[in-house]
Amino acid sequence: MIKKIDEPSYIIDKQILKRFNQRHTIFGRKLFDAKSDFYKKGMYENSPKIITQNKEGYSRLDFARVMGSWTLYDYFHNAFSWEKLTDANSVMEKPVLEKYIVESPKKMSEEVKKTAKTFGAFTVGISYVNDYWLYSKNMDNDTIVIPKECKYSIVMTVKMDGYAIKTSPSFIAGTITGLAYSQMAFLVGCMAEFIRNLGYKAIPMGNDTALSIPLAIDAGLGELGRNGLLITPEYGSCVRICKLFTDLPLKPDKPIEFGVTDFCKNCNKCAEACDADAIQTVDEPSFKILCPSNNKGILRWAVDHDKCYKFWIENGAECSNCIAACPFFRDKI
């Protein structure tokens, strides 16, 4: 049963929790942490060798599909621009209209959700921006500062093909991951321009600028699972998350609770499915961290991202075993 609650279901220690530096994420450390044993090691460096082994789901064609699936996310950088886009590939002049006056934030929120789903969102939620979840610095080591007026967060999920994800950790599942990220770029880029056309600011994001999972929890899209991912009531963790911040007046949603933590205490399916042994099997969540890519001050089952990423390198592609094994997903496919 899904229950709306006044405060998010996660527990934090405000004496310890601080904004996290994006360079400390696993992908930041791959680029900048010379002490890590995966420094400068790309996920695809073993792919050519793996392709020659003729394993099912790891063919040359499968890998080409992986590369193709990431195209929009990897190359359409304007999708994540903080400014209104210019230099359109269009012969049509675009009129500049007066700023749209929002008389009802509640009705505007309904329109935002309608628009997001029109552009391809699976689920949509709205919350106030929580500064705890902003990265302190970005990959360029610049301090991240969000305009104070951009106090609303619109969080959207993109649904992945569950049957393909169940082939994880093959290139087939990796293609679906890349495709979801490219769909995220399309979705969040379109949403940002929709809001700017109304005369308001929009700061679109993929995995940059702020932490997606706690923002999604704040926006009522799900809860945090043992696997370290957002678990949604509709489709488990078989989704990807994008978001944007805006000054468009909106009505935030309430967080939800549907028993994820209690369920995860008695279920180790994701941990059993993890080839990297990166997911904890202890009964209770704690404030313990397992690697430098875990932020301190959050009660959860921390995931050892070092082990996870090293398996990705060995595998030649990302892994979704924990998503595929989760009963919140399996029971919905």
C-alpha positions, -999 to +999 in steps of 0.1 A: +000+000+000+014+034-010+011+060+017+018+097+014+040+110+042+050+145+054+088+139+054+110+117+032+115+081+044+153+084+045+171+092+077+201+116+077+225+128+104+227+166+098+258+168+120+277+146+095+259+150+061+275+176+038+271+184+001+290+158-019+317+166-045+308+152-079+345+143-084+341+118-056+315+098-075+328+066-091+329+083-125+347+113-110+372+091-093+378+073-126+390+106-140+407+122-110+415+097-082+450+085-090+450+064-059+421+042-071+429+010-089+405+019-117+420+053-124+417+062-161+402+027-168+372+030-190+343+006-189+347-004-225+384-011-226+379-049-224+350-049-249+371-057-280+385-088-264+351-099-251+336-095-285+360-121-299+348-147-273+315-152-292+294-150-260+257-146-264+247-110-260+283-098-264+286-097-302+300-070-324+265-060-335+254-059-298+282-036-290+275-013-319+239-010-305+254+000-271+274+028-287+244+040-308+221+041-278+242+067-259+243+091-288+219+118-276+231+118-240+268+118-249+267+144-277+236+166-272+252+188-246+226+215-251+200+192-234+217+202-201+222+239-208+212+263-181+203+290-207+176+292-234+188+275-265+199+294-296+210+286-331+181+263-339+182+240-369+150+255-382+139+281-408+110+292-387+113+323-366+100+317-330+079+345-315+088+358-281+057+360-259+049+377-227+056+358-195+029+333-185+013+343-152+007+313-130-025+318-110-026+284-095+006+265-087-014+233-083-029+236-118+005+245-132+020+214-116-007+193-134+003+209-167+040+203-160+033+166-154+011+164-184+038+179-206+065+157-191+045+126-199+038+139-234+076+142-239+082+106-227+084+106-189+072+075-171+065+092-137+069+128-126+071+143-091+077+178-078+095+189-046+113+219-031+151+219-038+170+205-009+205+220-007+219+188+009+215+170-025+233+196-046+269+186-054+293+209-038+315+210-069+312+197-104+336+177-125+355+209-134+359+215-097+337+246-099+314+254-069+278+247-078+255+277-071+218+275-080+198+307-083+178+311-051+146+317-070+149+282-086+135+265-056+113+239-073+126+205-085+108+186-112+120+149-112+112+125-140+118+088-146+123+070-179+111+034-180+135+008-194+127-024-213+124-050-186+129-080-208+162-066-221+174-056-186+168-092-176+197-102-200+221-083-177+251-080-177+251-084-215+256-057-241+218-061-247+210-047-213+237-021-217+220-008-248+188-003-229+206+017-202+222+039-229+189+044-246+173+055-214+200+081-209+195+094-244+157+095-237+165+115-205+185+140-226+155+144-250+130+146-221+148+171-199+159+193-228+123+195-241+110+202-206+136+230-201+125+248-233+088+243-224+094+262-192+116+289-207+090+295-234+066+304-205+092+330-193+108+311-164+142+297-157+151+260-161+182+242-151+181+207-166+202+178-153+211+142-160+236+128-134+252+162-130+246+191-106+226+172-079+220+137-066+190+122-085+178+095-060+172+117-029+155+143-051+133+116-065+124+104-030+116+140-020+093+143-050+073+112-041+086+088-068+098+060-046+121+049-017+157+039-014+165+002-017+192-022-005+207-020-040+214+018-035+188+027-062+154+043-062+127+017-060+094+028-075+061+012-068+053+011-105+085-007-118+110-012-091+145+002-100+140-004-138+140+034-144+165+062-150+161+096-134+165+131-148+155+164-132+154+202-135+152+231-112+130+261-119+114+292-106+081+283-122+056+284-093+046+248-085+029+227-058+053+201-044+042+165-040+045+146-007+070+118-003+056+082-003+062+051+018+053+016+007+074-007+029+107-008+009+130-007+039+112-034+058+110-055+027+147-051+019+156-062+055+143-096+046+152-098+010+188-103-004+179-110-040+199-080-053+229-089-032+227-126-043+226-115-080+255-091-077+285-106-094+308-080-078+297-087-042+291-050-039+257-051-021+255-056+017+236-086+031+234-074+067+198-072+080+198-035+091+209-004+073+235+018+090+256+049+086+286+028+076+303+037+043+321+011+021+341+033-003+350+070-010+321+073-033+296+069-004+286+102+012+286+102+050+256+109+072+229+088+054+213+057+070+212+031+043+228-001+029+258+016+013+270+000-019+307-006-027+309+013-059+345+004-064+337-033-066+307-025-089+327-004-113+356-029-115+331-055-125+318-032-152+354-029-166+358-067-165+324-072-181+330-046-209+297-029-202+275-018-173+256-042-152+219-042-141+218-075-122+205-059-090+176-042-110+167-075-127+166-095-095+145-071-074+110-084-067+096-049-070+106-051-106+102-088-114+066-088-102+057-060-126+071-073-159 
